Amino acid sequence: MSKLAYREDMDEVRKRLTTWWNGGDIGRPAMQVYAPREKPIEVIPEMPEPPGWITGYSTTNFDYRVNLGARACIGQHYLGEAVPVAAPDLAPNCLALYLGCKGVEMPGTVWCEPFINDPAEARFDFRKDNFYWDFSYRLGQELLRLGKGKFLLHFPDLIEGLDTLAAMRDTQTLLMDLIERPEWVHACLRQITDRYFQCYDIFYDQYRDEVGGSVFWAWAPGRMAKFQCDFSAMIGPDMFGEFMVPVLTEMCERVSYCMYHWDGPGAIPHHDHLLSIPALDMLQWTPGSGAEQCYDKRWWPLYHKTFDAGKKMYVWLDNAETLKRFKKEFKGQFKQFLISMGGKTLAEAQELLKIAEL
């Protein structure tokens, strides 16, 4: 194993996270703690923002995207289990772009424009000459070159299952498909899962580090993935069980470590289904727009239930006092959290790590 220029103790980080993922005790939760540097760790000139630039996902200027990626980690300290990474992301649903959607750039994001109008003509062809695949692949290759020995690469946010099918088909139309042509939906999900791993395997072979570790929101000592189904907020547990639980069960089994992006109160009814998936390691709770933050006491029963089922939880906390409250509330289960937070200074970030110790 080797250090990284932007995280010289990376060997120790790998050891702690390997222990934590595999059920061992590191004396505290896994902690991703960040703090701003007074001066960048490396001077990389900043390119001027191109005219009309509205989102960091944009494909309108390759050189600028490379510059953003190369500079992504130079202004932060990384403490605890935080890892310096850059990502060749094009949208919060790259797989839909790779399979034929057109990306519509919006402030801060990219929406996928549906294109499956006739179910009989639905295709899930992965082509390496697809514009978005080519852009993402080349961007990843360039960031690998520039980041060698400095930072790691984060998987593009592929996304899978009903979320990808909704992007390709249209959400409202897919809701009707679940009722009118469920077998067609199942067949589409099969195709999407196969295409997901066709892309994932290519990226993993390129991005894995020297111990086979990989990153999506967190480093893990093997094939790491984040799964999700934001579409689930619009369906009940029976439909989620029929359409998504088989998909998620298979996908969790095909990677080494994984988390589920559990998004919003509308997704809470599926909690039992998620906890029933044996190979799902962790839930990452996002309360959703307008709801209480993930450190609010409203959500604590969900965390307890998740720990009681043998799973881990990934949350974002805001400050030291919140961290102390979590430590008091969850006691021994506190160590099963992956917690992400920031300090205003390096000293403040170091103090957060001390508070987290049990």
Secondary structure, DSSP 8 states (H G I E B T S, - for coil): ---BTTBTTHHHHHHHHHHHHTT---SS-EEEEEEE-SS-SS--------TT---TT--S-HHHHHHHHHTTTTTEEEEET---EE----STTHHHHHTT-EEEEETTEEEEE-----GGG------TT-HHHHHHHHHHHHHHHHHTTT-EEB------HHHHHHHHH-HHHHHHHHHH-HHHHHHHHHHHHHHHHHHHHHHHHHH--TTS-EESSSEESS-EEEEE-GGGGGS-HHHIIIIIHHHHHHHHHTSSEEEEEEESGGGGGGHHHHHT-TT--EEEEE--TTS--TTSGGGHHHHHHHHHTT-EEEEE--SHHHHHHHHHHHGGGGGGEEEEEE-SSHHHHHHHHHHH--
